[in-house]
Amino acid sequence: MKKVLFILIAGMSFVACKTNDKKAPGIELSKDDREKAIKDSANFTSIQWLDSTYKDLGQIKEGKQVEVAYRFKNSGTKNLVISDVTASCGCTIPEKPEQAFAPGEDGIIKAKFDSRNKKGEVRKSVYVTANTNPNSQELIFRADIITDKK
């Protein structure tokens, strides 16, 4: 009888340890879950940018599309939830990661820049909103747009 009781208690303990009320990393979050995460300071974490938050893309031929990427790491103790990624203009289209990032997990914020109808030096920003303090982070890139002279 003691063995059966021991096995039953051990089994329940194992199941209880596996129960987790948080969203698991890699699972997509709803818009409501994202909004709740950035408002609840108890769930704030920190983000470490593995590359510079400023990128110099150098010279780009006018009309070319260029991708820029910013690597990051969840350096906090809670899941990192990126609720929104926006750009300073319509010529830059950012990609928003849909999943949460566990503590220690890496990720990438990507954006495509379309240099069509641009000339000279341009500076563009990508804004990342997440459950960090502060909630918004600015990523910047610049480029010199050159045209072919005929």
C-alpha positions in Angstrom: 0.0 0.0 0.0 2.9 2.4 0.8 4.4 1.8 -2.6 1.1 2.6 -4.4 0.7 5.7 -2.3 4.3 6.8 -3.0 3.9 6.2 -6.8 0.6 8.2 -6.8 2.2 11.1 -4.9 5.3 11.1 -7.1 3.1 11.1 -10.2 1.0 14.0 -9.0 4.2 15.9 -8.1 5.6 15.4 -11.6 2.4 16.6 -13.2 2.2 19.6 -10.9 5.8 20.6 -11.8 4.9 20.5 -15.5 1.9 22.9 -15.1 2.7 26.4 -16.2 0.3 29.3 -16.4 2.6 31.4 -18.6 2.8 31.4 -22.3 5.5 29.0 -23.5 8.2 30.5 -25.7 7.6 29.8 -29.4 3.8 30.1 -29.0 2.2 33.0 -30.9 0.4 35.5 -28.7 -2.9 37.2 -29.3 -3.1 41.0 -29.6 -4.8 41.2 -26.2 -2.0 39.1 -24.6 0.6 41.4 -26.1 -1.1 44.5 -24.9 -1.5 43.1 -21.4 2.2 42.2 -21.2 3.4 45.7 -21.9 1.1 47.2 -19.4 1.8 44.9 -16.5 5.0 46.0 -14.8 5.2 42.7 -12.9 5.9 41.0 -16.3 8.6 43.5 -17.4 11.9 42.0 -18.6 15.0 43.5 -20.2 16.4 43.3 -23.8 20.0 43.3 -24.8 20.8 44.4 -28.3 23.6 42.0 -29.6 24.4 44.3 -32.5 24.4 48.1 -32.4 21.0 49.8 -32.5 22.5 52.0 -35.2 23.4 50.6 -38.6 25.2 52.3 -41.5 24.2 50.6 -44.7 26.7 52.6 -46.8 25.9 53.4 -50.4 22.8 51.9 -52.0 21.7 52.3 -55.6 18.4 54.1 -55.9 15.6 51.6 -56.4 17.2 48.8 -54.5 15.5 47.1 -51.6 17.7 46.3 -48.6 17.1 44.3 -45.5 18.4 45.4 -42.1 18.5 43.1 -39.1 18.9 43.8 -35.4 19.8 40.9 -33.1 18.6 40.9 -29.5 18.6 38.7 -26.4 16.0 38.5 -23.6 18.4 39.4 -20.8 15.7 39.4 -18.1 13.8 36.8 -16.0 10.4 36.9 -17.7 9.3 36.1 -21.2 10.0 38.9 -23.6 6.8 39.9 -25.6 7.2 42.2 -28.5 3.8 43.8 -29.0 4.6 46.1 -32.0 7.3 47.0 -34.5 6.7 50.1 -36.6 8.8 52.3 -38.9 9.2 56.0 -39.3 8.0 56.0 -42.9 6.2 53.8 -45.5 9.5 53.0 -47.3 10.6 50.8 -44.4 8.5 47.6 -43.7 9.5 46.0 -40.4 8.7 42.4 -39.4 7.3 41.7 -35.9 8.2 38.4 -34.2 5.0 36.7 -33.2 6.3 34.5 -30.4 7.4 35.2 -26.9 11.1 34.8 -26.1 12.2 32.9 -23.0 14.9 34.4 -20.7 18.2 34.0 -22.5 16.6 33.4 -25.9 17.8 35.3 -28.9 15.7 36.8 -31.7 15.9 39.2 -34.7 14.0 42.3 -35.7 14.1 42.7 -39.5 13.0 45.5 -41.8 13.1 46.0 -45.5 14.0 49.5 -46.8 12.9 50.5 -50.4 15.2 53.1 -51.7 13.0 53.9 -54.7 12.6 57.6 -55.3 15.1 58.5 -52.6 18.3 60.5 -53.1 21.3 61.4 -50.9 21.6 60.5 -47.2 18.5 59.0 -45.5 18.0 58.1 -41.8 15.2 55.8 -40.8 13.9 54.5 -37.5 12.3 51.3 -36.5 10.4 51.4 -33.2 10.1 48.3 -31.0 7.4 48.1 -28.3 7.9 45.4 -25.7 7.3 44.5 -22.1 10.5 46.3 -21.0 11.1 49.6 -19.2 11.0 51.8 -21.1 8.4 50.1 -23.4 9.7 51.5 -26.6 13.2 51.2 -28.2 14.4 53.0 -31.3 16.6 51.2 -33.9 18.2 53.5 -36.5 19.8 53.0 -39.9 21.2 55.3 -42.5 22.2 55.0 -46.1 23.6 57.1 -48.9 21.3 56.7 -51.9 23.2 57.0 -55.2 21.7 57.3 -58.7 23.3 56.1 -62.0 24.3 59.1 -64.0 23.7 58.6 -67.7 
